[in-house]
Amino acid sequence: NIPLDTPSMLLSKMNAVNVSHKHYTGAWDDAKAKGYDFKLEALSFKHAKSSREIASEYKYKQTYERQKGHYIGTPSVKEDPKLSWAARVMKMQNDRLYKKAYHSSKANITIPYEMVAIQAAKQGQAIASDIDYHHYLHQWSCLPDQNDVIQAKKAYDLQSDNLYKSDLEWLRGIG
């Protein structure tokens, strides 16, 4: 009572088809119906036909290569003086327009008068703040049995605290 859609049943069905004498003879009869010509002169005819096809393909490619440059007058765009001149002019025109737009807009930059004071205040706050001393790279997550990661986490925390404490002591000594 094995289900019919199991892989072993499907494999056995395929094997039965492959081994079946009825299917073998049926395939042979189909091949014979298409016809084979086993005469001795048939081989020479087939050889001549394939040689003709190869020669035709070769001549087609040769003619195509010869005619390739005649479509626009030269084998490549770079060899045509008018087309290469047009490409150079287009490149110079693009550069000229870009430089013109840059020079016309570079004098139009306006900075609000309070911007300098705002930037100075931000820099002063960054210097006075102690937030940078307690920056953590990321949240540690690891399995309980990963002792090397746990040890690295503890060492990182100690190093961060020691750095903060040493700078705090240095500031106390100055002030």
C-alpha positions in Angstrom: 0.0 0.0 0.0 2.6 2.6 -1.1 1.1 5.9 -2.5 1.4 6.3 -6.2 3.0 9.7 -6.1 6.1 8.8 -4.0 9.5 9.2 -5.7 10.2 5.5 -5.5 6.9 4.7 -7.4 7.5 7.3 -10.0 11.1 6.0 -10.5 9.8 2.5 -10.9 7.3 3.6 -13.5 10.0 5.4 -15.5 12.2 2.3 -15.4 9.3 0.2 -16.6 8.9 2.5 -19.6 12.6 2.4 -20.3 12.9 -1.4 -20.2 9.6 -2.1 -22.0 10.1 -4.0 -25.3 6.9 -2.6 -26.7 8.2 1.0 -26.3 11.6 0.1 -27.7 10.1 -1.5 -30.9 7.7 1.4 -31.2 10.5 3.9 -31.2 12.5 1.9 -33.7 9.4 1.7 -36.0 9.0 5.5 -35.8 12.7 5.9 -36.7 12.3 3.6 -39.7 9.2 5.4 -40.9 11.2 8.7 -41.1 13.5 6.9 -43.5 17.2 6.3 -43.6 19.3 6.1 -46.8 22.2 3.7 -46.2 23.3 3.5 -49.8 27.0 4.1 -50.5 26.4 7.1 -52.8 24.1 8.8 -50.2 27.1 9.6 -48.0 28.8 11.5 -50.7 25.7 13.5 -51.5 25.3 14.4 -47.8 29.0 15.4 -47.7 28.6 17.6 -50.8 25.5 19.2 -49.4 27.1 20.1 -46.1 30.2 21.4 -47.9 28.0 23.6 -50.0 26.3 25.0 -46.9 29.7 25.7 -45.2 31.0 27.5 -48.4 27.8 29.5 -48.7 28.1 30.7 -45.0 31.7 31.6 -45.5 31.0 33.6 -48.7 28.1 35.4 -46.9 30.3 36.4 -44.0 33.1 37.5 -46.4 30.7 39.7 -48.4 29.2 41.1 -45.2 32.6 42.1 -43.9 33.5 43.7 -47.2 30.3 45.7 -47.3 30.3 46.8 -43.7 32.1 50.1 -44.2 30.1 51.1 -47.2 27.0 51.9 -45.2 28.3 55.2 -43.8 31.3 55.6 -46.0 34.1 54.4 -43.7 34.7 51.3 -41.7 34.4 53.2 -38.4 33.1 56.5 -37.1 36.5 57.6 -36.0 37.9 57.4 -39.5 35.2 59.7 -41.0 36.5 63.3 -40.6 33.1 64.9 -40.5 31.7 62.6 -37.8 34.8 62.8 -35.7 34.8 66.7 -36.0 31.1 66.7 -34.9 31.9 64.5 -31.9 34.7 66.8 -30.8 32.5 69.9 -31.2 29.7 68.3 -29.2 32.2 67.5 -26.4 33.6 71.0 -26.4 30.1 72.5 -26.3 29.1 70.4 -23.3 32.2 71.4 -21.4 31.6 75.1 -22.4 28.0 75.0 -21.2 29.0 73.3 -17.9 31.8 75.9 -17.2 29.4 78.8 -18.1 26.8 77.5 -15.7 29.3 77.1 -12.9 30.8 80.5 -13.3 27.4 82.2 -13.4 26.3 80.5 -10.2 29.4 80.5 -8.1 29.0 84.2 -7.2 25.4 83.7 -6.1 26.2 81.7 -2.9 24.5 83.3 0.2 25.3 82.3 3.7 22.9 83.6 6.5 24.8 85.8 8.9 23.9 83.7 11.9 25.3 80.5 10.2 28.8 81.2 11.5 27.6 81.5 15.1 25.5 78.3 14.8 28.5 76.4 13.5 30.7 77.7 16.3 28.1 76.8 18.9 27.8 73.2 17.5 31.6 72.8 17.6 31.8 74.2 21.2 29.0 71.8 22.3 30.8 68.8 20.8 34.0 69.8 22.6 32.2 70.3 26.0 30.0 67.2 25.8 31.1 63.9 27.3 28.8 61.9 25.1 31.7 60.9 22.8 33.4 59.1 25.7 30.5 56.7 26.1 29.9 55.7 22.5 29.2 52.0 21.9 29.9 50.4 18.6 26.8 48.2 18.6 24.5 46.2 20.9 26.2 42.9 21.8 24.3 39.8 21.1 25.7 36.3 21.5 24.9 32.9 22.7 25.5 32.1 26.3 28.3 29.6 25.5 30.4 32.1 23.4 32.9 33.0 26.1 35.2 34.8 23.8 32.5 37.3 22.7 31.4 37.8 26.4 35.0 38.4 27.4 35.5 40.9 24.6 32.3 42.8 25.7 33.6 43.1 29.2 37.0 44.3 28.1 35.4 46.9 25.8 33.3 48.2 28.6 36.3 48.4 31.0 38.3 50.3 28.3 35.5 52.8 27.7 35.1 53.5 31.4 38.8 53.8 32.0 39.2 56.3 29.2 36.3 58.4 30.6 37.7 58.3 34.1 41.3 59.2 33.1 40.0 62.2 31.1 37.8 63.2 34.1 40.8 63.1 36.4 42.9 65.1 34.0 40.1 67.8 33.8 39.9 67.9 37.6 43.6 68.4 37.8 43.4 71.4 35.5 40.4 73.0 37.0 
